[in-house]
Amino acid sequence: MEDALRQLRERLAQIRNLSKAAAVLSWDQKTYMPVGGTRARAEQLTTLSRISHTWFTAPETGELLRAAAEEVRALPYDGDDASLVRVTQRDYDRATRLPVSLVAAMTRHRALAQEVWVKARQSNDFATFAPCLEQAVEDNRQVADHFGYEEHPYDALLDQFEPGMKTGEVTTIFRDLRQDLVPLAQALAGRSDRVNDSVLHQPFDEVQQERFARTVVAALGYDFNRGRLDRTVHPFATSFSRNDVRITTRYQPNFLSAALFGTMHESGHGMYEQGVAAPLDDTPLGRGASSMVHESQSRLWENVVGRGRPFWQHFYPHLQETFPAQLDGVDLDTFYRAINRIQPSHIRVEADEVTYSLHIMIRFELELDLIEGNLAVQDAPAAWGLKMQEYLGIVPPTDTLGILQDTHWASGMFGYFPTYALGNILSLQLFEIALAERPSIPEEISRGEFTGLHGWLTEKVYRHGRKFRPQELVERVTGSTLHAGPYVSYLRHKFGEIYGL
Ligand code: ZN
């Protein structure tokens, strides 16, 4: 290996070690740490992130990148070395563009806003949170100015989570999708008496819930020799290396779906991280390509597989054996319909497959208006209500059930929300190609056999890590750009059948 590239790799591995050590501390904070540890843990995390940021943005990193770029110039674009230099140069350009003073101010604002938001949400008091939201909007405008953009300041914000994606592309995709989803959601809401999900709302022993969830995700391909499942309040997945990828879940004693589908969701994130090729592991390429691609995997395993009929043809008898008192008299069809009940609701994280993306569009449109200055923060709750009425046909009775429900804006994150809906869209685009190339997948799933699909995804998506920009990856795998066609026809077909449309 050439000298600058070798030195660059060593430097990046050190920086990665620091950020992965921080990830362990953060995982511990959300799973096992006693509440008394909060202040000390915040200090530890701040120190580690300051050191790794300083090392990464130092002029030495820039010099090594320049020299390494010369060394890899003749190497293939999709090779490990050329990709490493290309992607790291991008990260470096971004990281060095924000002034340290702005980063520090935003960290302070975020910490303050988080506390204010928790209380405002509890007491349904948007007015006390409004100044924090104003600050977050102002901070994000500044971030956009420092990052730079050609067409829209929101491009710069979106780019943090979805490298290369443009606001105009999201607007077009969402506009088309909305035209299909709104009438579909309305038609299904008009037939809500056709599906009853009371079978899911019974007492389910938590130990048994956990045992069953473990069996399921191990069967899907989540490797417990390189991972673990723990309890938390807000479930997440995190990776310390491809050989140590952790997932978390929460159990509701009177509702089966939360832990069951939540664990499948996180196992999708986990399998992606476990599937990154070994040589990328200690480099900045050793993780998922973007928020959208990550979410496409969690959604694919949770919904396309986990809420599909073939999956339950295999697993339902096992579930009945696990919970005989609750499920003995319930046939497969009743259960399948129950887990696929569509119902417009206020809370995004509890939304079903059809209405979920509509929740996202509302947040995306409000973010755009706020960043553009077309919407004053004080008018945002009313705008939220109007859009809920228009897209979902319901208006939140309180701000707690409306604009105060999500933590993203309190965390200063603008540009993240769209990636959830884009992930839904991509999950079906990928699944459609997987089926075309391996038509036996549904039949395999109905036998509890997942290596065909898991192997296909590993080959096409997982092993590449962050080598390619998300849309580059989509085109390499599917041969086309991101589009909602497969997602819409999947929803129409699946729910048309369940609801007799
Ligand atoms: Zn997710």
Residues whose N, C-alpha, C, O or C-beta is under 5 A from the ligand:
A	BS01	ZN	S298
